[in-house]
Amino acid sequence: MTEFEIAPDQMVSVVESSRKLNLSVQIRDAGPCKKHIQVTIPRSDLDVRLAEKFSEMSIEAPIRGFRPGKAPKQLIERKFYKDVTDQLKTELLLASLEQLADENDLNPISPPDLNPGAVVFPKEGDLIYEFHVEVRPQVEAPEYKGLKLNKPIHKFTPDEIATEGKRILKRMGKQEEKPEGGIINQGDEVVLSGSVNHEGKSIGQIKSNSFRVEEKLAFKDGIAHTFAAQLQGAKVGDSRLVAIELSQSIGGLSNLAGKTVEATLTVEKIFLIKDPELTEEFLGGLGVTSVSGFHELVEVLLNRRLEHRQRQSIRQQFLANGLKSLESDLPQDLLMKQARTAMARRVMEMRSDGISEEEIRARQRLLSQDILATTASALKEHFVLQKVAELEKIEVSDHDIDSEIIRLAQNSGESSRRVRARMDREDLIDALAAELLERKVLDFIISNAELTEVPLPSGEKAEVTLDTSEASAVHDSEMDPAADANLAN
């Protein structure tokens, strides 16, 4: 956001003018990242522009009983005063906001909370309006040239490629109910029922819901961090306790936000997932022609994931110092307003790095677990990266945005026109521009850094497996739309 805006439905056409207004502007702090601004447009400016409007009107306005240009000035002013002042008011608001942005280093990050309809054009005296606006905090750019940074590397072994291939195939397999006495293993599908309790009270019900048994299970409103471990070895009819950490963004029962609750779940059915046969037809559906081609595809996917980790690692190393100048907390109302945009940027970043849609949905659910903390981190990082962009005059062009939309469309199999229309409708073009700017800045930092290759930490070689479910752990819980927005579709 680089300038002030008024909603399009509140605008009228603006008569261009090179004349500057004689504005009087008072700016004061109204809290963290917020300014209160009072703007005064003097009577002299109002009278000059009002006179110009009525002069134009006297030539063009049709007045019954008078030839064009011959109607008395007082009659024209009386008949058209409201129409003229309404139009002039909007023109003056737009012109003054643009001039205000040009003459003051405010760096707004959202539109002002200004309602043009509430501003009154005065019959006497100055036109005065005021508003609050959220602004970017003052940021000092850390050192960003000639940095010594580590780049984690890893060569995937045939065993790692085979393990990942099995994980991918498992998601495409067919269910086969396990015989009586069969136990739950990771990767199985299970049907569970039971109650969710907190401090001895029932707060939710799971009714014959189907889940895939992975290390973690993401409910709509919480995460079971040790889901597979807590179900491992259970049989049909057995009951197990599953701990669920509720989201910080849970609505309805706000006293439960962030709390860990306990579900007592009974196993109703267990299904083994049989891997699909690697027939020519099946492999063709994956875009390969042989088993070796499938393994090559899996290796490509693993390397894309590795490249994403490398960029994230370098980004975090750089930001470790950059965020020190932004240790103060950002206001919650700002975070809630920016939550959806911040999440959209994360999704676009993952898409850009070739992360699969399935993984994006899973990671998005984890990020949504504490949306305010996630947004605060994303905003602070963006402020620092944006400061570097300003210093290096790094910008995002319309061509950059068009090219990225085309790339997103190719990856999703949609037309670029449809992707752009959806992004316009969901107001995500600014989020895309912000993500592209961050990517350009990170590329600049990497190109000017001294990179040392280091082994990828052993704990990061394998992804934690996660299943996502639309089931809720808590009765009537609601997630903030920003936290559960279906951005990955």
N, C-alpha and C positions, 0 to 999 in steps of 0.2 A: 504494500500500500504506500504510494508515494505522494498522494494528494488527497484533499478532502473531496467528498462526493455527496450528492443528494440523490435519492432514489429516482430512477428514470421516470416513474409515473408521477413524480412531483415537479418535473421540469416542463418548461415551455421553451420555444425557440429563443435563442439569445442573439440579440443584435450585437455584432462584433464591434468593439471599440478599443482603440489603442490608448485611450486616456486612462490614467491610473486614478483610482479613488483616493481621497484624502482620509484614509482610514485612521482611526484611533483604536489600538488593540491593547487590551490588558490580559496578560497571561500569568496564571499563578498555579502552583502545585495543588492538586486535589487528591493526593494519595499516590501510592506507588504506581508508576507507569500511567498516570492520569493527569491531565491538565484541565483547568477551567479557563475558558476563553470568553472574553466579552469584546464584541466588535461594535464600533460606533461609526456610522456613515453620516457625515455632517449634513445639515439642512441645505447648505449651499450646493452640494452634489445632487441632492434629491431634486431641488428646484430646477437646476440646469437640465437634468435629464427628463424631468417631468414636462418642462416647457418644450423640449425637443419632441417628445411623444405627442403632445397636443398639437404642435405645429404640423407634424405629419398627418395627424388625424383630421385637421381642418381642411386638408387638401383632398383626402380620400373618403372621409366619412359621409355616408348618405343621410341627409337630414331633410325630412319632408318639408316642402315649401321653400327650400333654398337650393340654388344652383351649387354644384361642387365648388368648394373653396370660399363660398360666400356666407356660410352660416356664422352667427356671432360666436366668438370664442367662449363666452360664458355659458352658452347653450351646449356647446360641444363638451366642455369640461363637466357640466352637470350631468349630461346624459351618459358619458363614457368614463366617468371618474373611477368607478370600481374596477372596470375591465382593464383600464390603463395602469392603475396602481398595482393591481394583482400581477400583471405581466412584468411591470418594472421591478416589483419587489423580488420576483424570482430571478430576473436578470441580475439584479444587484447582489443577491445572495450568492449566486454562482460566481460572479466576477470578484466579489470580496473574498470568498473562500479560496479562489485560485490565487489571488494576490497575496492572501495571508500565507498560503503554502509556499509561494515564491520568496517571500520576504522574511520568513521565520523558519529556523531550523528545528522543526517539531517532530518530524518523522512519525506521522500517525500510522498505526498498524490496524486500524479499523475505522469505518466511517464515523463521523461525529454523531452524538445523540441529539441531532437537531431536527425539529419538526417544522418545516417551512410554513405549514398551515397555521401554526401558532404565532408566527411573526406578523406583527401588524404594521402596515405602512402608515406612518403618522400624518395627520393633517397639519400638525405644527411640530417643530422641533426635529431632532435627529432620529434616524432609524437605528435602534439598538437591539442587538440580539446576543444571546450567550448560549454556550453549550459546553459539555464535557467531551473530551476525546482521549482515547488510549494511545499512548505514544511508546516508541521504542526506548528502552532505558539507555543511559549513556554507557558506551562500550569502549574499552581500550583494546585495540588489536594486539594480540600476543605476537611474538616472533613467528614468522611464517615462511621465511626463506632460508635455505641452507640448513634445514632441520635434519637431525640424525634420527631416523625412525626405523622401527623393526617391521619387516614384512613376513608374516608367518607363511611358511610353505609346507606342502605335503604331497607326496606321490602315493596315490591310492593303490593299494595292493590288490591282486586278483581276489583275495578273500573278502576284502572290504567291498569291492565292486559286486561280487556275488551276493553278499549279505544285503546290500542296498537293492540289488535286482529282485531278490526274494521279497523284500518289503514292498516294492512297487507292485509286483505281481500279486501279492496277497490282497491288495485292494481291488484287484480285478477278478478274484477267484469266486467260486460258487460255495454257498453254504451247504453243509451236510451235518445234520443233527448228530451229536455224539451219542453213542450207545449208553445205556444205563451204567452208572458207575464211573463215567468219564469225568475227568477233572479239568478245571479251567487252566489254560496256559496263555501266555501273552500272544496276541494276534487272533485269538478266538473272538467270536461274536457271542454276546450273552443277552438274555432277557432278564431284567431285574425288576423287583417291586419292593416297596418298603416305605418307611417314614423317615423324615429328616427332623432331627431334634436339637434343641438348644436349651441347656439348663433344665432338662426334664420336661420341656414342653414341645409338642409337635408343631413344627413351623412349615412343613411341606410334605408332599407325597410323590413318590416315584411309582407310576402305575404301568407295569408291563412295558417298560421302555427298553429298546434295544441299544446296546453300546458295543463298540469294539474295545477289546482289552488291550490298551496301550499303557505306557508308563504313567502318563497323565491323562485325565479326562477333563475337558473344559465344558462345564454346563453353561447355560446362558448367563447365569449370575454368579458363577464361582468356579474354582479349580480344585479337583481332587488330585493332589500332587503325587500320591503314591498309589494310584488306582490299581495298577496291575499287581503290585506287591500285596495289596490288601485282599485281592480276590484269588491270587494264585493258589491252586490246589483245591478250591471249593468244588463241590458237586451239586447237582440239582437237589433242591430242598435245603441246602445249607444257607445259613445267614452269616453275613460278614459286616463288620463296622467299617465304614469308609469316611475318612475325614475330608471335609470340603471347606476350603477357605473362600468366603464370600467376597465378592468384588467391593471395592471402595465406592463404586458408582451405583450400587444397588439402591433402588427407590422403594417407596412404600414403607418398608420397615427399616428406616435409616439407622436405628439403634443397632442393627446387625451388620452394618457396613464394615468390612474388613475382619469380621469375626470368623473363627473356625467352628463349624457345626459338625454334627455327626449323623450320618445316614446308616440306618440298619436295613440292609438290603438282602432280600432272599432271592436265590438263583432259581429261575423258572425253567430256562432252557439254555443249553450250551451248543454252539455250532462251531464245528471245525471249518476253516476256510481252505478249500482245496485250490492249490495253484492251477491256473489255466494251462492247458497244453500249448507248448510253443509251436503251433502249427504255422504253416505259411500264411494262412488267412489271418490268424491272430497277430503275427508279427507285422504283416502288411498294415494292419490297423494302427500300429505304433510307428509306422513310417520306416521300418527296416525290413530286410529280406532274409536275415539269418540270425541264429542265436548269438554268434560273435558280433553281429551288428547291434543286437540288443544290448550286449555288454558294453560296446563302444558308446551307445546312447546313454547308458547309466553312468559311465565315466564322465561324459560331457556334463550331465546334470550335477554330478558330485563336484566337478571343477568349477561350475557356475556358482555353486554354493560356497566353495572355497574362496572364489574371487570376491564374493559378497562379504565374507568374513574378513578378508584382507583389507578391503576398503573400510570396513567398520573399525578394524583394529587401528589402522593409520589415522582415521578420523578421531578416534578416542584419544590416541596418543597426542595429537595436536591440541585437542580441546581440553586436555587435562590442565593445561596452564591457562588457556583462554577463558575458561569458565570462572576463574578465580575472581575476576572483576564483576561477576554477576551472582554473587553468593546470596544476595538478598532475595527473599521470597517474592514471587509474582502474585498479584491479587487473584483470588479464586474466581471472581466474575470474569476476569480476562481469560483465565485458563478455560473456563466452561465455554466461552464464546469461541475460543480458538481450538477446542478439542477436536472437532470434526476435521478441520483443515490440517491440523498436525498429524492426525491419523492418516488422512489422505496422502500426505507427503510421504509417510513411512511406507504405505502400500505402493505408491508410485516408484519409490526408491527400490523396493524389492522386485517389482516387475522389471525395472530397468536392468537389474542385475541378474535376470533370468530365473528368479525363484518361481517354483510352480505355484499355480493358483491354490492348490490344496495346502501347501506349506504357508502361503500368505494368509489364508483363512485361519490356520492354527496359530501363527505368530500374532495375528491381529487380535485373536481372542485373549492371548496372554498379555499383550500390551494393554488391552482394555480392562484388565483386572484392576489396575489402579490408574484410571485415565488422567487424573489430575497430575500425578507425579510424572506420567509419561509425557503429557503435554508440556509441563514445566521444563522437562529436560529437552524436548524437541525445540521449544521456543528459544531457550537460552543458547542452544547450539546454533540455531538459525541467526540469532542476533550477532554472534561472533563471526560466523561465516559471511554474513551480509556486510559486516564492517570491512573485512578483507576485500570483498567485492568492490566496495566503494573506493578503497585506497588504490586498487589495481584497475579500476574502471572496467570491471567484468560485468557484462550485461547479458540479458536474455532477449533475443529478438523474436519477432513474430515468426520468422522462418524457423527458429529453434523449436518453438511451440508446435508449429505445423508439422515439422519433421517427427517430433516425438509422438504426436497424435497418430500419424501414419504408422509408426513403429508399433504403438500400442494396438492399433487396429489389426495389423498383420499378426501379432501374437495371439489376439483373441478371435481371429477369424471374422471380424466384423468390418463394415465399411468405415473409412475414416470420417465420413459425414455423420454416421450414426454415433461414433464415439465422441466427436466434438459436440454434437447436439446434446448428448447425455451430460457431458461435462459442463456445458453452458447451463443446462437446466439445473444441475446440482451445484452450480456456482463453484466449480473446482478448477477453473482455468488459472486463477491466481495461485492455487496450491501447486499446480503443475509447474508454473513459472518459478515458484520458490524452490521446488525440488530440483529443477534444472539449474538454477543459480548455485545451489549448494554443490551440485555435482561438478559444475565448472570450476568452482573455487577449490574443491578437493583435488581435481585434476591439476590445477595450477600448483597447489601445495606439493603434490606428489612429484610433479615435473621439476620442482626446485629443491627437492629433498635428497639427502643421501640415505638410500635404503639399504638396510642390512637384512639379508634373509636369515630367518631363524625357524627352527622346527615348530610346527603347529603343536600347541600343548595337547598332550594325550587325551585329556578330558574333553577336548573340543572336536575330536576326530569323528565322533558319532553324534548324530542329532538325537535329542530326547524325543521319543515318539509320543505323539499327542493325538487323541481323538476329540472331535468337537461334537456337541449335541445341542439341539434346540430345547432340550428339557430344562426346566428351572428347578433349582433345589428348594426354593422358598415359595410359599403360597403368594400369588398375586404380586410377585416382585417385578419391578420394572427397571430396565437399564436405561441410563441416559442415552438418547439417540446417537450422540457422538461416539459412545463407547461401543455400541452394537450395530453401527451403521454397516450396511452390507457393501462395503467399499471394494471388496475383492471380486465382485461380480461384474 
